[in-house]
Amino acid sequence: MRIDKFLNSVNLTKRRSIAEDMLANKVVFLNDIAVKKAKEVKIGDTIKLQYLEYDEVYKILQIPKTKSTPKSAQGEYVCQIK
């Protein structure tokens, strides 16, 4: 699954356009490398989102089969790393 679709599908961003904007501004890193929106994600990869005042790092546990998942199921797909 493409990283822009993944970010939106597991509710790390509210809309896919926000994910695409973050990727265009190079604030999303996959395994510590800034990536473009077409980059494929795999189980075990780490995603780092850089915000102005803090960073959030997630490990991919599972790839969703559907376009959207409930926010309550987010823990099945990613876990936050401190």
PyMOL commands that set and color helices and strands:
alter all, ss='L'
color gray80, all
select helices_A, chain A and resi 3-9+16-24+71-77
alter helices_A, ss='H'
color red, helices_A
select strands_A, chain A and resi 28-30+33-34+46-50+55-60+78-81
alter strands_A, ss='S'
color yellow, strands_A
deselect
rebuild
show_as cartoon
